[in-house]
Amino acid sequence: MNIRERKKVDVICQHNADGTIIPIKIRLMTEDGEYQTYGIKGYRLLKGDNKQYSAPEFPFLPPGNTFYECRILTLDKMRTIVLYYHRESGTWTLCIP
């Protein structure tokens, strides 16, 4: 997977009693300066521990991230994106393949 773009995004998520986090919606700013919201139709946890995610497409990521492969509906087409959550800073980043 080649990553074309990375950007910080707002995420609405569910924090479960067992410590897991489920992303529900993402919100990002368009080139026009308007916010667009996308509901996450499905997700798969790629990495849920504090080890380095070793895939070559993410060489820039430090340890301590949780990765999600998510499906969103945009322009009537399902797309796959990757979200990662950095627990130390509390930030979410969107990776667009």
N, C-alpha and C positions, 0 to 999 in steps of 0.2 A: 504494500500500500504506500503510494507516494502521498505526502502531505502537501497540498497546494497552499493552504492558508491556516494560520492559527490566530485566534483572538480570544480575549477575555469576554465572558458572557455572564449574564444573570441567569441563575437556575433556581427554579422552585423544586424543592426536593422533600422527600419524606425521610425523617430520621427514626429508625426503629429502635425498640427497646434493647435489641441485641447488638446495637452499634452499627448496623448496616445502614447505608444511605441509598435511596432510590431516586434517580432524577425523574421528574414528572413533566416539567416544561422548561424551555429555554427562551430567553429574550435577548435579542441582539439589535444593534443599531445598523440600519441600512446606510448605503452611500448618500441617501437623501437626508440623513439625520433623523429619521423616524424609527421608532422601535417596532420590531416585528416579533411576534410570539409564536412558537411552534410547540405543539404537544408531542411528547415522546410516545410513540405507538408501541414500542417494544425496546428492550435493552438486554444486553448480555454483559455481565461483569467480566472484564478481561484480567484484572489483577486487583487483589484486595488486601495485599499485605504491604509491608514497608520495604520490600526488596526492589531493586532497580528493574524496571520493565525493559527487557533486553532486546525488543524488536528493533531492527535497524531503522525503521521509520520514525522512532522516537529517541534518537541519541541525545537530545537536548534536555531530557527530563531527569531531575534528581530523584533520589529515593523518597518515599513518603507520599506517593500519589496513588489514587484509586482510579482505575480506567474503566470506561463504559463504552461499548459499541452500541449506538442507538439508531433507531429507525424513526425518521420524521417524515411528515407529508408536506411537500412544498410544490406548488404549482401542479397539483393533482398527480404528483409522482413521488413514490417512496424513495428516500435517500438514506444512505448510511453515513453517520458521522461518528466521531470519537470524541467523548468528553473526558477530561481528567480533572480530578479534584485533588488539590494539594492541601492536606490537612493542616500543615503548619501555618500557612498563610490564610486558609479558608477561602481560596479562590478557585474558580472554575475556568477552564480553557477549552475552547472548541477547536477541534482539528478537522479540517475539511479535506477529504481525499480527492 
